[in-house]
């Protein structure tokens, strides 16, 4: 069995966001923040993006 293909979405010196297309064709999103990695399914990812947009507009 081979690893699912992944695609970097964004990267800085300290952070990384990437997506993986799983064998069942589901896409998972990963946010690496130093030693912490968050994992999201598509619906969770969309909600997380909305949360970040609201937070950014209020800063």
Secondary structure as GFF3:
##gff-version 3
##sequence-region A 1 59
A	DSSP	beta_strand	6	11	.	.	.	ID=ss1
A	DSSP	beta_strand	15	21	.	.	.	ID=ss2
A	DSSP	beta_strand	27	33	.	.	.	ID=ss3
A	DSSP	beta_strand	36	41	.	.	.	ID=ss4
A	DSSP	alpha_helix	42	57	.	.	.	ID=ss5
###
